[in-house]
């Protein structure tokens, strides 16, 4: 009997869910800042054009 559950498959599924949740949190924390967030001149021009369009409304 694992974790008070009689069926080992249910216990394995329960433990797998907990392991996956822990892995997701750790992976997300480590990869949070992996990709640099660089703003190119093209992005800047696009943002300015969008702001002008919004201001005209």
MOWOWO-V331310 format. One record per backbone hydrogen bond with DSSP energy under -0.5 kcal/mol. NH is the residue of the N-H (numbers start at 1). CO is the residue of the C=O. E is the energy in kcal/mol with one decimal. If there is no record, write none. Layout:
{{NH/CO/E} {NH/CO/E}}
This chain:
{{2/5/-1.4} {5/2/-2.3} {8/6/-0.6} {11/7/-1.9} {12/8/-2.4} {13/9/-2.2} {14/10/-2.4} {15/11/-2.7} {16/12/-2.2} {17/13/-2.2} {18/14/-1.9} {19/15/-2.4} {20/16/-2.6} {21/17/-2.2} {22/18/-2.2} {23/19/-2.6} {24/20/-2.5} {25/21/-2.1} {26/22/-2.4} {27/23/-3.0} {28/24/-2.5} {29/25/-2.1} {30/26/-2.3} {31/27/-2.4} {32/28/-0.6} {34/31/-1.4} {36/34/-0.6} {38/36/-1.1} {40/38/-0.6} {44/40/-2.1} {45/41/-2.5} {46/42/-2.2} {47/43/-2.3} {48/44/-2.1} {49/45/-2.4} {50/46/-2.5} {51/47/-2.1} {52/48/-2.1} {53/49/-2.2} {54/50/-2.4} {55/51/-2.3} {56/52/-1.6} {57/53/-0.7} {57/54/-0.7}}
